[in-house]
């Protein structure tokens, strides 16, 4: 299609006006266009478009060097006119620059267009089917219309396959439920590497439509988790102060309560990108400190009472259970005095969550069905003594029966988590990225399972010493069930190859 040179010059004139306004605000001074590119010359009836277009393109290249991606990002608010945003997109997409700076600008503009349709819900409608292929998404059609006369780059089958990874990354992002876990996951770097892997095809309407959709999905989840993290940190600081703590009170290492109170969410979100990354990492570090301190306090409060000293002549143990082989147990998942990693704290919270879910089901369900706990990939089956432990009202006691109930409840929760993660890994084993969080979780769960077996073995020994044969048998049975789950975890990990290194 022939290019309308007058229309092209009009687009560039719109971009120039936008650039000059931004630079005027940044410099607090006028930026004067070169002779011949003033507004009056561009509006003249006898203007020579063939001369003006090359001059305008050169001038805009210079302005591009002065306008940073961050300046553009902060200017793209809901007050921006749609026609202006479309003109900017057309300018960047037609230029097809290889520069990371220009690609970032294109990324920001196309995401703005996706988030701000002319008609609410416009992109949710079904697209058109072309040549019997799958329907084209409405947003992609809109980008094609904006670039209707552009010489678009080709998109190879391999590049189309790479774009599919954004769907998996989006699912991975939505499964993360803690900000520090998101920062540690590497998903931000993965997405950027994928974007950088494209040549000219980055500017293809399909590629930009997929990227904009992912950016919106990631941005909403990122903001949600960041807000939750800052609220969590500030709430903890407020709680410490209400209990008499001072701003200089230590949370962990060199982190004090004062550090927690100094977070300014809105300021961070409006900060220049690279500086903002430092702030995001700082918030992640603060949340880890708060979570580690909270988890340590919880672990200290819930620690089993020390086992009673055995009598001088201990009775023969009617039930025996081998101690895990020396050196076979992974490093502890959580050290009370240590600083747990984000992944460890995240998994510990999930174990506690499923523990509460099982307790709620067992206590509320009819006696005939309470042993089959519904889960995403099928029922998780309990044995009667395990269900009884979940119903016990003495789990917090510092007594033998309290210790016995606690280790049963813990082993069951870890078993349920292993079953869930093994199934999730099986479902996503063919994805380039989505399997990784589930494989990491299984490694942590193997460590948690080994710890649980060690704790249960100490209680089992005490049961044997006291002649509580039935209690010892129950513990031994559940320990064996948990060992079987560890084997299931190892089999699931073997499917995706060698065990991955944790984040």
N, C-alpha and C positions, 0 to 999 in steps of 0.2 A: 504493500500500500504506500502510495506517495506521501511524503511528509509535508504537512502544511507549515511552511517556514514562518509565516506570520503567527500561527498558533504556537509554534515552538518558541518564538521570541517572546510572546506574551507570557508563557510559562516561566521562562528565565527571568523576565521582568518581575514577576510575582516573587520568585525566589530571592532576587536581589533586594527587593523591598523588605522582605522578612529578615534577611541577613543584616541589612543596614540598621534596622530597628534594634535587633539583638545586640549588635556591636555598640550602638549608641548607648544602650542601657548599661553595657559592661564597662565602657570607657568613659561614660559621662561626657562625651564629646562627639562632634559630627564626624562621619566618615564620608568623604566626598568621592563620588564615582569618577572615573576617567572622563576626559572630554569626549563627548559624543554619546555617552551612556547615561546622561542625566535624563530625568523623567521627561523634560520638554522635548529632547531629541528623539526619545523612544516613541513619543506620541505624535510626532510630526507626520503629516500625510505623505510627504515626499521621502520618507526614510528609506534607506537602502538596506533591506533585510539581509542580503547576501554579504554585506560588509559588517553589519551590526552583530549578526549571530556569532561569528568567530571571535569578535572582540568581547562579546558578553561571556562566552564560554571561558575565555582566558581570565577575565576579571573574576568570575565566580570561582575558578580554581584557586585564585589568590585568597578570596574571602573564605573558601573552604578551609584553608590553612589556619585562619584566625578563629574559626568557629569550631569549638570542641564538641564531641558527642554529648558531653555532660550538659553543656549550654543548651543544646538542642533538646535533650531529654527533659530538662526542667521547664523548657518553654512549651512543651506539648501538654497543655492542660485542656480541660473540657471547653475552655473559652476560645480555643483555636478554631478557626473556620474550616469546615470540611474541604472546601475548594483549595484552601491554602495547603492543607495536609496532603491532598491528592497531587497538587503541583510539586511539592517537595518530593513525594514518592516517585513521581514521573521523572523528575530531574535525576535523582540518585539511581533509579533502576535503568534509565537509558544510558547514563554515564558508564555503568558497569565497571566501576573502579575495582582494582585488586587490593586497594589500601584497606587495612583493618579499620581505620578511622571512618572511611566512607561506608564500609559495610556495617559498622556499628550504627551509624546514622540511619542507614536504610532499615536496619533491624528495629530501631526505635520508632520510625515513622510508620512502618507497616504494622507494627504491634498497636500503635495508637489508632490506626484505621480499623483494626480488628476489634478493639475494645470500644470504639465509638462509632457504630454504624449510623447511617442517616436515619434508619428506621429501627427502633428497638426490636431485638430478636431476628433481625434480618438474616444473620448468618446461620440461624437454626433451621431455616427452611431447606427442603430437599433441592439439590442442584439438578442440572440437566444431564441426561445420558448422551454421550457422544460416541457414535459408531458402535453402539451396542456394549460399550464399556461401562464401568461403574459410574454412577452419577458424579458430576464434578461439583465440589462444594461451592455454595453461593459466593463465599469470600474470594475464592480463586477466580470465579467468573468475573467478579468486580475488578480484580487486579488486571485480568486480561483486557477488560474494557478500557481501563485507564491507559494501558500500554498498547492500545489497538493498532497503532502504526509503528510500533517499535520493532527492531530486529532482535527477536528474543533468542537467547542461547538455547542449545539443545540440552535435554536432560536424559542421560544414559540410563539403561536398566539398572546398572550398579548404583548410580546416584539415587534412583528411585527407591532402591532397597535400603540404602543408608538413611533416607528420610523416614523410613518405617521405624527406625530406632527412637525417634522422638515420641512415638506412641508408648513404647516401653518405658522411656525415661519419665514421661508424664505419669504413668501408673506407679513407677517407683517413688516419685515425689509425693504422690497422694497417699502412699502407704506410710510415709515417715510421719511420726506424730510428735517429734520434739525438734526444736530449732537446732540444737547442738548436733543432733544426729544428722540433720540435713546438711549442715556445714561440713561435717566429717565424711559424708557419703561420697563426695567427689562428683556429684551429679552436675554441679555448676561447671566444673572443668570438662566433664564428658560432653556436655551440650556445646560448649565453646569449641572443643576439638572437632566435633562433627561439623559445625558451621565453617570452621577454617579449612576443612578437608575439601570443600567444594571449590571448583574453579569458577568460570563464568556462570555455571548453572545455578550458583547462589541466587542470581537475579531472575531465575525462571519463576513465573507466577505460582506454579505448584509448590516449588521449594519455599518461597516466601510465605505462602498461605499456611503451610505446615509449620514453619518456624514461628509465625505470628500466633497460631493456635497454641503451640507449646509454651511460648513466652507468657501468654495470658494465663495458662493453666499453672505454670510455675510461679508466676508473680503473685497470683491470688493465694496459693498455698504458702509461699515464702512470707508474705505479709502477715498472714494468719498466725504462723508459727512464731515469727519474730515478735509480734504483739503479745502472744501468750508467754514467750520467754521473758520479755521485759516486765510484764505484769507479775510473773512468778518471782523474779529477782527482787522487784520493789516490795512485793508483799512479804517476802522473807525478811527483808531489811526492816520493814515496819514492825513485823512481829518481834524481831530481836529487840528493837528499841522499846516496844511496849512492855517487854519482860525485863526491862532495866538495863539492857545492853547499850553501850555507847557507840558512836560512829567509828571509834578506833578498834572495836571488837574484831577479832580475827574470825574469818569464815573458813579460809583454807590458805595455807602458805602466806603469801604477802597480800592476799585479798582481804579487805576489811569491809565492814558494813557501809562505810562512807563510799567505797567504790560502787556498791550496789545502788546507792541513792542518786548517783550522778548520771545515770543513763537518761538521755533525752531522745525518745523514740522518733519524734517528728524531725528533729535536727539531723539525726543519723540518716533517715530515709531521704533527706534532701541534700545530703553531702555528695561531693564529687565521687565518682565511682570507685577509684582506687583507694581513696581515703575511707570511703564507706566500708570497703572490705575489711580494713583494719578494725573498724568499729564493730562490724558483724562478728568478727573472730573474738573480739573482746567480750561482747555479750554472750557468745557461746561459752567462753571460758568462765564467765561469772555464773552462768546457769549450771555448768558442770560442777563448780564449787558448791553451789547451793544444793544440788541434787546429791552430791557425794556426802555432804554434811548431814543432810536429811536421812539418807540411806544408812549412814553409819550409826546415827542415833537410833534408827529403827532396828538395826541389827543388834545393837547393844541391848535394847529393851526386850527383844525377842529371843536373846541367846538362851539355850537350854541350861538348866541348873546343872552344876557339876555332878558327875556320877558318884554315888556313894562308894566309899572304899570297900573292896571285897573282904569278906570275913577271912580269918586265918586259914580255914579249911573250906575252900569253895566247893560246892556240889558240882558233880560232872555236868557239863552242858548237854541237855537233851537235844538241842538244835544247834547246829554249827553253820556258820556262813563265812566263807573265806574272806580275809581282808584283801582289798584290791592290791595287786602286785606292786611291789615297791618301784617307784619311778614311772608307773604307768599313768598316774593321775596328772591332768593338766594343771597349770598354775591356777590358784584360786581365782574365781571370778571376782570376788569382792573381799578386799581386806578392810576390816573395820577402821584401822588407822590409816590405810592407804588412800590414794586418790583414784577412784574407779574411772575407767574410760567412759566416754559417752555411750559406746555400744553396750558395755557391761551394764550401766545404769538403765539404759533403755530396755534391755532384756529382763533385768530384774523387775522393772515396773510391769512388764508384760506377764511375767510369771505371777506376780501379785494380783494382777487384773484377772487372769484366768482362774486363779485360786478363788477369788471372790465370786466369779461367775459360777463356778462349780458349786460353791457353798450355797449360793442363792437358789440354784436349780434343785439341789438335793433336799434342801429344807422346804421348798415350796411344792415339789412334784409329788404326785401320788406314789404310794409305796411300791406299786407294781411297775412303775417306769422310772423311778428316780436313779436306778443304776445305769441308765443309758442317757448320758448327757449329750444333747444335740450340739454339733459343731458344724462348721462350714462344709467339711468334706465327709460328713457322716457322724455317727454317734461315737462318743468316747465312753467305753464301758468300764464301770467300777466293779469291785467286789464288795460284798456287804460290809466287812470291817472298815474299808476305806470310806464308804458312805457314812458309816457311824462316826468316824473321826471328824468328818465335815459337819456333822450335826452336833458334836460335843460342845458343851458350853464351858469347858475347862481348858481350852487350848492355850490360854495365856497363863495358866498356873505354873509356878516353879515347882513342879513335882514330877514323879515318874510318869503318871498318866498324862500330864500336860506335855512332857517331852515326847511321849509315845504318839500322841495325837498330832503334834506338830510335824514330826518327821514323816508320818503317813500323808498328811495333807500336802506337805512340800513335795514329796516324791510323786504324788498323783498329779500335781500341777505341772511339774517338769515333764512328766510323761505326756500329758495333754499338749504341751507346747511342742514337744518333739514331733508328735503325730501331725500337728497342724503345719509346722514348718517343712516336714518331709513331703507332705502333700503339695504345699505351695511350690517347693523346689521342683517336684515332678511336673507340675503344670507349666512351669516357666523355664525348664531346662534348655529349651531351644532358643531362648532369647539371648541376644548378645550382652545384655546388661541386667535384665530383671531377675535372673536367678541369683545374682551375687548377694543381695541382702539376706536371702533365705539360707544360703550356704554359710554366711557369716554367723547368722543366728544359731544354726545347728552346731557350729563349733563352740559357741558360748554355752549352749545347752548341754553339750557333752561334759563340759567342765562343771556346770551346775549339777548335773546328774551324778557325777563322781563325788562331788562334795556331799550331796544328799545321801548317797549310799554310805559314805564314811560316817556321817552323823547318825544314820539309822543303825549302823553296826555297833556304835557305842551304846545305844539304847538297847539293842538286841543282847549284847553281852550282859548288861545289867538285868534284863529280863531272865536270862539263863541263870544268873547268880541267885536270883530270888525265886527260882523254880517256877516262873510264869511261862509254862510250856506253850500254851495257846497264843499268848502275846508274841512269843518269839517266832512261832510258826507264821503268824500273820505278817510280821515284819519281814521275815525271810522271803515270803511269797511276793510281797510288793517290791522288795529289792531285786528279785529275779525278773519281775515284770519290767522294772526300770532298766536293768541290764539289757533286756531284749530290745527296749526302745533305743538304747545306745547303738546296738547293732543295726537297727533300722536306720538310724541317722547316718552311720558310716556307709551303709549300702547306698543311701540317697546321694551322699557326697561323691561316692565312687562313680556315679553316673555322669557327673559333670567334670570328671577328671580329678587331678590332684587337689587336695584341700587348699582353698584360697587363703591368702594372707589377710588378716583382719585389717580394717581401715585404721 
